[in-house]
Structures are given as structure tokens and as C-alpha cells.
């Protein structure tokens, strides 16, 4: 079974979401498609929030830090979840960022 790429999935679902909706994207991807997808949602009047599972800390090959930096520059609230992190604390911080924006 092949997975639908993130931009395709978001593109398919975004048309069903009203402007102003918050779209939470949870992904282990460190690809530029994460940044582009968040940008697409913003341009459509939605409020993306991205939770990046940093696969480098779980034994993967790519860090989520560059994508996190791109999202921050785009003013998209985001957080990196690293192995061993207190998930409740990380997500709470991200929620607070969303409320401040």
C-alpha cells in the first residue's frame, strides 16, 4: 500500500475546511513539502499548526530543525518532538504559541 504524499492529502482535504480553521499537521517528515503545505494552508486562510516528530532523535537520518526554522520564519506555530520528550509539555507549549498568534 502506498501512502498519499502530504501535499496531496492536504490539498484533497483543504477544500472541505472553512477559512479560519486550524489544521494540525503531525509528521516525521523533514522535507520541504511540510513548509510548502503550511504555506498553502495559510494562503487559503487557514491556521496551520505543525508537530514535527524529529526522526533523527529516534534513529532516523534527518533532523526536523531546518523545517522548524522555515515554519517559524513563515510564522507557523510548530514544535519538535524528540525522543524522550514529555509530550504533554511540548504540545502545551505549542498550544500557547497558537494562542499568542
C-alpha positions in Angstrom: 0.0 0.0 0.0 1.4 3.4 -0.9 0.8 6.5 1.2 -0.6 9.7 -0.2 2.1 12.4 -0.1 1.5 15.2 2.5 0.8 17.9 -0.1 -1.7 15.8 -1.9 -3.5 14.8 1.3 -3.8 18.4 2.5 -4.8 19.6 -1.0 -7.6 17.0 -1.0 -8.9 17.9 2.4 -8.4 21.7 2.4 -11.3 22.3 0.1 -13.6 20.8 2.8 -12.3 23.1 5.6 -13.7 26.6 6.2 -11.4 29.6 6.2 -10.1 30.2 9.7 -9.9 26.5 10.5 -6.9 25.3 12.4 -5.2 22.4 10.6 -2.9 20.4 12.8 -0.2 18.6 10.8 1.7 15.8 12.7 4.6 14.4 10.6 8.0 12.8 10.9 8.9 14.4 7.5 11.9 16.8 7.3 11.1 17.5 3.6 10.4 21.0 2.2 6.9 19.8 1.4 6.0 20.4 5.1 6.8 24.1 4.7 5.1 24.3 1.4 2.0 22.7 2.7 1.8 25.0 5.7 2.3 28.0 3.3 -0.6 26.7 1.1 -2.9 26.4 4.1 -2.0 30.0 5.2 -2.7 31.3 1.7 -6.1 29.6 1.9 -7.0 31.4 5.1 -6.4 28.6 7.4 -4.3 28.4 10.6 -1.7 25.6 10.3 0.0 24.2 13.4 2.8 21.7 12.8 4.0 19.0 15.2 7.3 17.7 13.8 8.4 14.2 15.1 12.2 14.6 14.9 13.1 11.3 13.4 16.9 12.0 13.9 16.4 11.5 17.6 14.5 8.3 17.0 17.4 6.8 15.0 16.4 8.3 11.6 18.6 10.2 9.2 17.2 13.7 9.0 16.6 16.4 11.7 13.4 18.4 11.8 15.3 21.6 12.8 15.6 23.1 9.3 11.9 22.6 8.7 11.1 24.1 12.1 13.1 27.1 11.2 11.3 27.5 7.9 7.9 27.3 9.6 9.0 29.8 12.3 10.0 32.2 9.5 6.6 31.7 8.0 5.1 32.4 11.4 3.5 29.0 11.6 3.4 27.7 15.2 5.4 24.4 15.4 7.1 22.2 17.8 9.7 19.4 17.5 9.0 16.2 19.4 12.3 14.5 20.3 12.7 11.0 21.7 12.2 11.1 25.5 10.3 14.4 25.5 7.4 15.0 27.7 4.7 15.0 25.0 2.2 16.9 27.2 4.7 19.7 27.9 5.7 20.0 24.2 2.1 20.2 23.0 1.1 22.6 25.7 3.9 25.0 24.6 2.7 24.7 21.0 -0.9 25.5 22.1 0.3 28.6 24.0 2.2 29.7 20.8 -1.1 29.4 18.8 -3.0 31.4 21.3 -0.4 34.2 21.2 -0.5 34.5 17.4 
